[in-house]
Amino acid sequence: MTERDELREQIHTLVAAYYRQAHSAVPFTPGESRVNYAGRVYDERELTAAVDAVLDFWLTAGPRAATFEDGLARFLGLRHALAANSGSSANLVAVSALCSQRLERRLQPGDEVITPAVGFPTTVAPLVQNGLTPVFVDCELGAYNLDPEQLEPALSERTRALFFAHTLGNPVEMDPVMAFARAHNLYVIEDVCDALGSAYDGKMVGAFGDLATLSFYPAHHITTGEGGAVVTGNSKLARIAQSVRDWGRDCHCRYNSPPNGACGRRFEWRIPGLDEPYDHRYLFTEIGYNLKMTDMQAAIGLAQLEKLPDFIAARKRNFSCLYQDLRCYEEFLILPTWSKRADPSWFAFPITVRPGAPFSRRDLITFLEGRNIETRLLFAGNIVRQPGYRHIKHRTVGDLPNSDIVLRSTFFIGVYPGLDDARIAYILETFADFVDSL
C-alpha cells in the first residue's frame, strides 16, 4: 500500500467518525421534532463516497457518473441511462430529443402533446419551450394520474405524443395508455421522477415508453443532491438525448475514450461547405445545453443506489401503516387508490378532503403543521390556473373538474424511509386528535 493509499484510508476513517459526531440521528420528541414529508436518508457511506470523489478531483462527469448510469440502466432493465443535473433538465432533454431533425417523425412546433393538468410544472415547461401545444386531460381522484378515458377525446390530427408522470409513485394504468399510443403512432415519455421502483404488471415504470425521466432531488427515492437522468431502451434516442445533454455536440465519447475518439476518426468529420475535416468533439448536430451530472454527485448516487431496495420497502411499509389506520376517516377523506396491476413505490401519501366535509383542507393542514407534521399540496394542482401557465397556448378536454378539486382540496404527507414507527404513530395520533376536535 502506498503512502497515498494510507492517507486516503485515514481520511475515510475520519469522515466516518465525523458522520457519527455531526450527522447522527436526533431522538424524536412528539410535538417538538419536525416530521418531514421527505428528506435525505444517508450515513457515512455517502459522505465517504463524496469525499473520495473530491480527492480524485474529477469535477465533471467521469468514471463514477458512467458507473452510476450503468447501475440505473440495470435496475430499470433498460439499455441506456444518461445522468443529468436535475429531473427538470431530464424532462427538457427528453422532449428536445424527440424534436431532433435526425428523427423521421420528429415533434415540430404546433404539434400537440397530451398531458395531465395535475402535476409538476416541469413536465409541461419543456413542451412550451419547444413550441409544442399541451393538451390537458383530467385526473382520476384518488389515483391523481391522467384519466385514460380522456385520451380519445383529446386526440386531434396534430397529436404526436403523450407525456405524463406516475403521480407520487402511483403507476398510470399503462395498458390502455400504451394501446392508445400504439394505435395512433404516438411517442410516449414517462416522468418517473416520483416513482423510481414502481412497477405495473411486473414491469418497471419508465420501461414502457420511448423515453423516461428520473429525479434525484433530496425528496426523491434516492438523492444526489441535485440530479436526474434520462433512460431509454432505444439506442438512437439515447444518442440524440446525449447530444442534447452535452452541448448539442455529436461526439458521444465517455470520459475514458482514446485521443482519437471512440469512433477512431475524431478528426475526420465533415461540415457542409468546409473543405477540410473537422474535430468531432466540436461538431454540433442538436440545439443543446450542458446538463451533465458531476462525478461527486454520482458518487453519492452510487451509495444511494445500493440502498434503493430497502428504501422502496420502507416507503411501502410506511404507506401501508398510514392507509390502514386512516381508512376509518373515509367519510371525510378520499384516500389513495391504485390499479390492481400496480406495485407502487410511493413518494408520498395523498389525501383529498371530500366536498361537504365539516372542515377544509386549510383547517386540516393547519392542524397538522401546528403539530409539526409537514404537508405539501399536490404540486401545481390544476396547472391551467397557475399564473405562469394560464396564458400559454393549450387545449383542454372539458372543464377539468377533478383537477380543480385537487387544486382546492388535495395535499400529501410523507412516507419516506426517514419516518420510523414513532413518527408514523404520531401522525396517526394527530389525525385522531383532529377528528375528535370537530
N, C-alpha and C positions, 0 to 999 in steps of 0.2 A: 504494500500500500504506500502510495506517495504521500509526501507531506501535505500536498493539496487535498488529497482524499481524506486525510485525517482531519484537516481543518473543516472540510465540508461536513464530516460526521459530527464534529463538535458543535458546529452551527445548528445542525438538525436537532441535536440533543437539547441545546439551549432554546431553540424555538418551541420544542415540545414542552419544556419546563415553563417557558413564558406563557404558553397557552393555558396551562393549568393554573397559573397565577392570575392572569389577566382576563381570561375568557371562560372560566368555569361557570357552570350554571348557578344562578341565584335561587335560593329556596322560594317557592311560591307562597305568597301570603294573600288569601282571598280578599278581594276588595281593594287591595293596595297594589299588588303586582298587575301589570298590564297583560291582558290576554289578547295577544295579537292575532289577526286573521291569517298572517303569513310571516315568514321571516327566514333568515339563513339558518340552516342546521348544519353544523360543521364541527370539526375537532382539530387536533394538532396535525392531522394528515393534510388538510387543505392549506394550513399555514406553512407547513414544511415544504409542500409542493410549490407554493408560490415563491417562497424564499429561494428554493433550489433553482427555479427558473430565473430569478433575478441574478443569482450567482453566475449563471451562464450568459446572462445579459443579451439574450435574443429578444429584442424589443418588439419585433413584428411577428407575423405568423411564421412559425418554424416547425421543428420536429414534434413538439407537443401538440400543436394545432393539427398537424397531419394525423397523429395518433388518435386524438380526440375525434376527428372526423370519421376515421375508420371505425372507432368504437360505436359512435352514434349510428352509422350505417348498419353495422351488425345487429345492434339492438332492435332496430326497426325492420330488419330483413330487407334492406334496400341496397342498391349498388353504390349510391353516391350521397355524400353529405358534405356540405360546404359551410364551414363556420363563418359567422358574421358578427358584427359588433352589437347587434340587437335584434330582437324579434321584429321590430318595426322595419329595420333595414332588410331583414329576410323577406318580409312581405313586399317591399319595394323591388327587391331583386327578382322575386318570383313573377310578379306581374310584368316587370320590364322585360324579363326573358321571353315571355310569350308575345311581346311586341317586336321581337327581333326580325329584321329583314332576312335572316337566314332560314326562317320558317316559311314553308309554303302556305300555311294557314295562320298567319300572324294576326294578332289583335291590332286593329287600327283605330285612330281617333274616330269617335262616334259609335264604335261598336258597344254593345250592351253586355253587362256582366250582372247576373242575378246574384244577389247577396242579401242576407237578413238585415232588417232595420235595427235589431237588437244586437249589440256587440261593441267591440272596442274600435275607436276611430281609425286606428292604423291598418285595419282590414280594408277600409274604404279609401283612405287617403291615396294609396298608390294608383287606384283606378282614376281618381281625379287628376293626379299628377301626369298620368299617361294619356289624358284626353278621352278616357273611356266613360261610358254612362252607366252608373249603378242603377239597377232595377231592384227596388227594395220589396222584400216579401215579409210577411208577418211571422211571428214565432208561435210555438205551442207553449202555453202556460204550463209550468212545472218542469218541462224539458228545456225551454228557452232556446231551442235550436230552430232553424228555418223549418217551416211547415211544408213538407213535400207536396201536399195537395195544391199549393200555390205556384208550383213550378210551371205547369201548363198555362195557367192564366198569365204568367209573367213573360212567356215566350213571344218573341217577335222575329221579324226577318233579320234583325240586326243582332240577335242574341248569339254570343260566341263563347261564353264561359260561365262557370259558377265559381264563386269564391266565398267560402263560409268557414266559420270557426266551430269547433266542437266545444260548445259553451261550458265553461267551468269544468272541463274534463268529461262532459257528458257526450258520448258519441252521437252524431247525427244518424238518423235512420238511413243507412247507406244503400241498401238495396234499391229502393225506389229512386233515390238521387242518382245513383250510377246508371240505372236503367234509362232514366230521362236523359242523362248526358250522352250515353251511347246512341240513343235513338236520334238525337239531334246533332251529333258530332261536335260536342262542346268540350272545351278544356275544363279541367277541374283542379282548383287549388284548395288544399285543406290548410286552414290555420289551426295548427296543433299547439299553439303557444301555451294553452292552459291544459293540455290533455296528453302530455308525454306518458306513455304506458297504457293508455286506454285502448280497448280493443272492441271490435264489432265482429260478431260471428267468428271469433278466434283469430282475427287478423288485426294487426296494429293499425289504429287510425294514423293517417299520414302515408300509408302504403296503398291507398285506393286510387288517388287522383294522379294527375300528371306531375304535380309538384306539391310539396308541403313545407310548412314553416314551423320553426320552434323558437322559443324564447328562454333565455337563462337568466332573466332578471331575478333578484333575490326572492321575490314572492313565488317563483315557479318551482316546478318539481325538482330540478337541480339548478344550481346557480354558478355563474362565472363572474358575478357582479353585473356588469352589462354584458350582453352576448345573445346570440341567436344562431340559427342555421337554416339553410335550405336543403331539403332532402328530395331525392327522386330516384326512380328506377330507370329513367330514360337518359342514356349517355349523351345524346345530342343536346337535350335540355340542360343537362349538368354542365356541359362545355359552355353553352351560352350563358347560363347563370354565373359561372365562374368568371367569365369575361365581364359581365355587368358588375360583379362584386369587385373585380380587380382593375379598376380604372377604365374598363371597356377594351382592354388590350386582348389580342387574340392568343397570345402566349399562355400556355396552361402549365408551365413548369412549376414544380414544387420547390421547396427550399433546397433540396439536395440534388437538383438536376445538374448535369455536367455543363462546362462552359459553352459548349456548342448546342445546348438545349436538349430537352427530352426528344425533340423531333430529329436531332442530329444535323439540322441545317438552319441553325438560328440566323445566319447572316445571308440567307439565300432567298428571302421572301420578296415579293413584288408588290409595288404600289402602281396602279394605272397611271401612265403618263410620266413615270420616273424611269430613266434609262438604266440605273444601276440597282442592285439588290438592296433590301432594307433589313435592319435588325428586327427580328420577330418580336422582341420584347417591347418594341415601340410601334407595332402595327396594331391600330385600333379599329376594331370591327363592330363595336357596340357603343352606344351612349352609356357611359359607365361612371362609377364612383370608386372611392376607396372605402370599402365597408368590411374589411377583414377583421378577424379576431387576433389579439396578441397571444404570444406564447405563454405569458404569465396568466392570462385568463384561462387558456386551455389547460394549464397545469392544475388549476383549481377544478376545472370541469372534469378532468380525468379522475381526481379523487372523488368527486361527487357521483360520477357515473358508476363507480364501484358500489355505491350505496343505494343506487336508484331502486333496485328491487325491494329493499327494506323501506325506503321512503314511500313507495307505492302501497305496500302492505299497511303501513301506518295510516296513510290517508284513507284507505278503505275502512280500516278499523274505526277510526275516529268518526267518519261519516256514518257508519252503521250505528254506533252508540248514540249519536245525535238523532238520527232518524227514528230509531226505536222508541226513544223517550219523548220526542216532540210530536209523535203521531196522536197523542191524546189531545192536542190543540188544533186538530184539523178543522174544527168548527170555525176557527178564526183564521187559520193559516193554510196557504197552498204549499205543500211540501214538494220536494223534488220528485220527478218521475223520469224513468229511463226505459229504453227498449229492452224487451226480454232477451234480445240477442246481443246486448251491450254489456261490457265489463268495464265500467268507468274507473279511471284513476282520477279521483275527484280533486279539483283545485280548491273548491270551496263548497259551502252548503247554502244554496239559495232558498229564500223564503219570500213569499208574496202574501201581504195582508189582504184577506178577502174583502171584496166590496161588501159593505154592510156590517163589518166587524165593529165592535164598540170602541175601537181605537184606531189610530192611523199609523202608518209606517213611522212617521216622525215620533209619535209617542213611544213606540217600541224601541227604536234605535236610541232615542234619548235616554230611556231607562237602562238599556244595555251599556251605553257609553258611560253613563253615570256610575255604573258598577265596574268600570274599567275593562269592558269587553269591546274590542274593536270591531267595527262594522264597515262595510263598503256597499255602495249602491251598485247595481248591475251595469257598470261601465256607463255608456252613453244613454242607456235606456233606448228610447226611440231616437235614433241619430238624426232623423229628418228634422227634429225640433231643436237640435243643438245649434247655437249661433253660428259656428264656423261652417256648418253644413246645410243650413237652411236654404241657401241660395245657389247651391251647386246644381248643375244640370242633372236631372234624375227622373225616374218614373217610380211610381208605387203601385202595388197591387192592392186595391181597396184603400180603406182608411187606416189600416194597421192598428186595429183596436187593442190587440193583445200587447203590442209594443208600447202603446200608451199606458196600459195597466202596469207594465214593467217600469216605465218612466216614473209613475206616481207611487207605486206600492211595493216594489221588489228591492231586496237587499240581500247581502250574504254575510255569513260568519265563517270562521276558519275551520279547516280540518288538517292543517299541515302537521308534519311529524313533530314539531316542537310543542304540540299540545299533548300533555300527559293525562293520565286518568284524573288527577286532581283538578286540572283546568277544565276538562270536559265536564266533570261533575259540577263544577262551579257554574259553568254556562247553563247547564240544565236546571240547577237550583235557581238561577236568576230568572229564567223563563217562568218557572213555577211561581216565584215571588211576584212577577209582573201580572200574571193571570189572576193570582189571589188578590191583587190590589184593585182589580176592576170593580 
